[in-house]
């Protein structure tokens, strides 16, 4: 992988832009002078006391959880759920984690403590990074994959071809026993990094008790630990299917494990969109209802981003109520997504916000700000509420680790669907919270990059604190050229 180039350095937080796949986090936006050591993976904002053996009355988290990078109280919500689950694992149980990045010392300490009390700890990571947290775990459990406990970095990817473009990009957490919960699965967009907590919007969905689905995920993990040099076939599973085969329109959960060769004629996203019926007429009343679609996507770009943007736009033309929120987007992809239609343009907002325009985070002294954005979505979820595959009143969510970008499908990724009104409404509440609050997102059509205004808290002459809005001097960077080259701080999470 090339280790020089201007765009590589700039891609510090563009992250998944090329590979569809967090970098050591810089100081929190709005806090100039924060310790740079924390940015490089030092412990921050949490502690990991020696955990007690899991109580049999404790239950694992259930449903989706979200962090809020704009509020200190919301930074480590997801991490706390993971640590709490680790602390309640019992002697003889097994923790399996396959994620792209890990720099959180509280997580490392909780895992080491679990191993000391007799829990098997197995961790797979991508090979782009070495952190103090990894060293703590490795000192406790070693890196030999043949043993019951290990921490191991797959070469390029675990089940993909061994080349510079492929990564272990999954975010998968498995706990065989935690408190009185068995077979706990957690999937979503969250890595265990400081950057994921304080600069990104992330989600992590927990479920427990589906023993067959858990067994299938364990089978996937064990296949990943073999660390193949050549691309393996994708895996599809859903626990015990209700019909002859897995079907996301009827089964509670469905999963695909990538890599999966994809294109305009065989992409899972397009398959899902094809099953969406935008307008449904009630035969008794004649009333027409529209299916509602909400996409929160970290990055859409490249050829794949282009044809998926066209697919979403088609659903808008067909009458679906569509809203799209993105962290970063390719120039051409945005042009396709936002092109006018007879119904107008798709409502479009961006969570990519750059407040820290005066305090550049220049790691290699080349005069470039290596932190492109202070806040941005890292989520990859899609909410469907309406008629899906002929089933009216469907409430379902697609989540996991797959970005809508060209090279995502060559990575180790998790594609995961969840049916159910409670889960879908929680994801919609998270989407609306980002959408409706000015501090969380901006209108991607009307905000120009040259005059984006951001809030600043100032002290008035009478001593009171007041919020005012100032114009940033540097453009807000949420649309980038579609061509990126890797650099010394490229992590593409």
N, C-alpha and C positions, 0 to 999 in steps of 0.2 A: 504494500500500500504506500503510495506516495506520501512523503512527509513534508511537503512544502507546497505552498500556494496561498495566495491571498484569500481565495474563497474558502479554502479549508479552515483557515483561522477564523474567518467570519462565521463558519458553520458551527461554531462552539455551541450555540443553542438553537440553531436551525434543526440540529439533531437529525431526526429521521428523514432528512430531505432527499438524500440520494438512496441510501440503503433502506429507507423506510424503517430504519431502526433507531446517559445524561451526563452529562459531563460534570466534573467536579464543579460544584456551584459557586458562583461568585457571591460577594456580599449581597444581602437582601436589598432589593431596590428600596430607595428612600432611606437607606441607612449608611451614608458615606462613612468610610473609616472602619467598617466592620472588619473583624479579624480575617486576614487572608488565609490563615491556617485553617479556619473552618471551611473555607471554600475548597480546600484541597482534601477534604475528607475527615477532618478532625471532628470529634464528637461535638454535638451542638443540640441544644433545646430539649434534651431528654436524658434520662439516666437509666441504667439497667441494673437495678439492685439484684442481688442473688435471688433467682426465682424460687418459689416454693413448689413442691410437687403439686400437680393439678388436683384441684378439688373435684370430687365426683358430682357436686351439685352445680358446677359451672357449666354453661353451655357456650359453644362457639358462636361467633357473630353470624348473623343471617341476613341475606340480602345485600344490596349495594351500599358502599360507603364512599364518600367523596372528601377530598381536601379542599381548602380554600386558600390559594396563595396570597390573596389580598389581606387576609386577617390572620394575625399571629395565632389566635386561638384555633384557627382551622388548618394550620400548617401540617401537623403530624397526626391527623385523625386516622388516616389509613395505617401509618406505621404503628400507631398504638394498638390497633386491632390485631395486627400481625404479631407484635411482641406479646400481647396478652394471650394469644393462642399458643405461642411457643412456650410461655411460662406455665401453661396448664397441660402440656403434654406429660404423659406418665412414663415411668420406667417400662422399657420393653416396647414402646411405641416408636413410630418412625416419622420423621419430618423429611419431606422432599421438596426442594425449591429449585426452579429453573428460571433464572431472570437474566436480563442483560447487564445490569449494573448494581453494585452494592458498595456503599461507602459508610453506612450508618453504624457507628460503634455500638449504640444501644442494641441493635439487632444482633450484631456479632457476639456481644456479651451474653445476650439471652440464649443464643444458640449454643455457645460454649458451655453455659451453665446447664442447659438441657442435656447435653452429652455427658456431663459429669454425673448427672443423676440417673443415667442409664438409658437415655433416648438415643436412638440411631439418627444421625443427622447426615443427610446427603444433599449436596448443593452442586448445581451446574451453573456456570457463568460463561459469558462471552469472554474472548481473550484480548480485549482492547485495553485493559486497565488493571493496575495493581494498586490496592489501597491498604491502609493500616487495618481496616476492619477485616479484610480478607486474610491478612497475616495473623490476626488474633484467632480466627477460626481454624486456619491451617495449622497453627501451633497446637491446637487442641485435638484435631481429628485427622490431620494429614491429607494427602491428595491421591491416595491409591484407590482407584475406582473398584478394585476387587474386594475391598474391605467393606464392613457394614456401615462405616461412616467415612465421608470424604468431602473435600471441596475441590472441584476440578474445572478448568477452563477448556471448553471445546475449542478445537482449532478451526478458526473461521466460523463454523457452525457445527451443530451436532449431527443433523440428518441431511444437511445440504452438501453440495459439492465444496471441497476445500479450496476456496479461492478468495481473493481480497474483497469480493462484493457481498459475500454471504455472512450472516451473523446468527448467533443464538439471540433472538429478539423476543422470545416468549416471556410472559409474566405469569408463572404458574407456581402455586403454593399448595402442598398436600400434607395433611396431618392425619395419621391413622387413628389416633385417639387424642382428645383434648378435653379434660374434664369428663363430663358424661356424654360428649359428642363423639361420634365415630365417623370416619371417612369424610373428613372436611376438605372441601375443594375451594380454592380462591383463585379467580382469574380476572384479568382486566388490563389496565394500562400502567399500573404502578410498579416502578422499580424501588428498591430500598436505598434511595440517595437523598441527600439534602436538597439537591436541585429539584427532585421530584416533589418535595414537600413545600418549598417556599417560592418556586418560580412557575410551577406547572399546575394546571388543573388535571387531576387524575381520578380514576375510579377503580374499585376492587370489589368484585361480587363474590360473596360467600354462600356456599350451600353445603349441606351435610346429609348423611344417611342414605344416599343412593349408592349402594355397595357395588353394583355392577359398573356404574359410571366411574366410580373411584378406581375400581380394578382396571378399567380401560386407561385411565390417566396414568396409573402406575406403570402399566405396560408401555405407554408412550415414553414415560420418564426413563424406564430401563432401556428402551431402544435408543433414546438420546444419549445415554451414558456410554454407549459403544463408540460414539464419535466417529462416524463414517467419513471417508474421503470422497465418496460419490453420493449423488443425490438419491434419496430414498423416496418411495412412493408416498403420497399423502395418506393420512388415516382419517376415516370418518367413523364416529360412534356417538351413541346417545343413551348409554345405559341399556335398558331393555326397551326396544321400540314398541309402540302401541300397535303398529301395523306390521307389514311385511318388511319394511325398511325404515331407517331413520327419516323423519319428516318434520321440519321445523314448524309446520302449520298445525301439528297435533302434539308432538312430543314436548315435554317440559323443557328439556335441555338437548341441544345438539352441539357437536364439536367437530371441527376439522383441524387437523394438525398439518401445517405446512412444513416443507416446501410443497407448492402445488403450481404446476405450469398453468399460466392464465393468460388470456387474451380477450379480444372483443367478442369471441364466440364461445368462450368457456370460463367466464369469470363468475365466481360465486356471488359477487355484488349484483351483477346484471341478472343472474338467475333469481335472486331475491327480488329485485325491482320488477322483473317480469311477472312475479306472483302477486304484486300489489294491484288491486283494482281501485281506481281513484274515485269513481262515482258509483254509488249504490242506491237503487230506487226501492223504497219500501212498497211491496206489491199491494198492500192494503190502503195506504194513505197517498202513495205517489210521491212522498217526500224523498228528496235526494240528499244523501249525506256524502261528505267528502272524507277520504282517508287522510289522516294527518301524519306527516313524516318530519322527523327532526334529526339532523345529522350534526354531531359534534366531532370534528375530525382534526387531528393534529396537522397532518399535511396531505395535500392533494397536489400531484405534480407529475410531469413526464407524460409519456404516451398513455399510460394507464390512468393517470389522473384526468387526462383529457376525455377519454371515452367514458369514464365513470361520471364525470361532470355532465357530459351529454346525456347519459342515462337518467341522472337526477332531473335534468331540465325537461326531458320527455315526460316524466311523471307530473311535473308542474303543468306542462301543456295539456296533459290529459285530464287535469282537474284536481289533482291532489293538492292539499295545503302543505306546502314545503317550506321549511326554514333550514338554513345552513349556517353553521358557525365554524370557523377554522382558526387554527393557530398560524399556519403559514400556507401559502398557496403559490403555485407556479403562475407566471404571468399569462401564459396561454390558457392554462386551466381556468383561471379566473375569467378570462374573456369568454370562454365557452359557457361556464356556469352562469355568468351574469348577463348573457346576451338577452336583449328584449324579446318578449313573446306577445301574443295577442292579449294575454292576461297581465302583462307588465313584466317585471323582473322578479326572480326569486328573492325573497327577503334574505339578506346576507349581512352577517356581522363577523367581526374578527376579535378574538381574545388576545391577539398579538399586540402588546403595548410596550412602548419603550419610554419609560420615565427618566431613566438615568442618563441623560444626554450630556451632562457636563463631566461626570466622573467615569471616564472610560476604563474598562477592565482589560488592560493591555498586558497579557501574560508574557509575550516574547519581545516586547519593546520595538514593535515594528510600526507603531503609530496607529494601529487599527484597534477598534473596540471588539474584543473577542466575545463579548456578550451582546448579541444582536437584540434580544428582547428581554425585558425584565419579567414579563408575565406572558403566558401563552398556554393554550390547551395542548395537552399531551394525550387526551382521550381519543378513542377510536370507536365511538358508539353511535348506533342508529336506532331510533325508536319508530315503530310502526303502530298506529292506532286506527283501525278501520277494517276493511275487507282484505284478507290475505289468503291467496289460494282458494278463493271461494268461500272462506269462513268469515262471516260478518263479525263485527265487534272484537276482532283480534287485538290483543295487547301484547306486544313482544318487543324484545330488545336484542340487538346484535352488539356484542362487546368483545373485548379481547385485545390483541396486540397488533393487529394488521392495519397499517396505514394504507390509504388509497393512493399509492405511489408505485412507480414502475417496478422497482426491485424488491418490494416487500414480499412478493410471493415466492422468492427464492430463499427466504430466511426460514429458520425455525420460528413459527408463529402459532398462536392459538386464535381460532375463530370460534366464537361461542354464542349461541342464541338461548334466550330465556323467554318462555311464555308466561304470562300472568299479569293481571291488572296492577297488583300491588307493586311489583318490581318496575313495570313500565312507568307508573306514575311517579315513582321515586326518581327515575332517570329524567322524566320530564320536568320535575321540580328543580333538579340540578341544572338542566338545560335552561329553563326559564329564569333561574337566578342569575346565570351568566348573561343571558340575553337582555334582561330588563334593567340591569343596574349599570349606570354609566361607567362606574369605576372598573367594571368587569369586562366590558366589551365596547366596541365602537361600530357605528354604521360603516360598513366597508365600501359603500358607494359614495357617501357624501363627505367623509373625512379625507381631506387631501394629505399627502405625506409631508407637504411643506409647512402646513400650519396646524398640525394636530395640537389641541389644547389639553393640558393635563392639570389635575388639581394640585395645589400647593397650600400647605398650612403656614400662615404667617402670624406673627404677634403684632397686634395693633398698638398705637401709642398708649392706649389706656391699659395695656397688659393683657387684653383678651386675645384668644386665638380665633382666627378667622380663616376660612377656606376661600381661596381665590383660584382663578384659572390662568395659566400662563401658556404662551406659545413656545413649543420646543424649537430649538434652532436646527436640529438635525431631523431629517425625515424619519417617520415611523417605518420600520422595516418589516413589512409583512408580505410583500410581494417581491420575490427575488428572481433573478435569471434562472432558467431551468437547468443551467449547467453548473455543477459544483465539483470541485476537486478536493480530495481529503487533505488535511494538514495536521500539524503536530498536536492539536487539541480536538481533533475530530472524534466524536463518540456516537453521534447519530442514534440517540436512544429511542 
